[in-house]
């Protein structure tokens, strides 16, 4: 079974909260994503599903 550990910087937590989300909601979405992708525009990782 995969193991995931999230390490959050204060700046990331502030950005999450500024967007009306909680860290738990973001972790939930990432852990349940069906597909990990790389953004065409930024080259950064993202998730779909």
Secondary structure as GFF3:
##gff-version 3
##sequence-region A 1 49
A	DSSP	alpha_helix	10	18	.	.	.	ID=ss1
A	DSSP	alpha_helix	23	31	.	.	.	ID=ss2
A	DSSP	beta_strand	35	38	.	.	.	ID=ss3
A	DSSP	beta_strand	45	48	.	.	.	ID=ss4
###
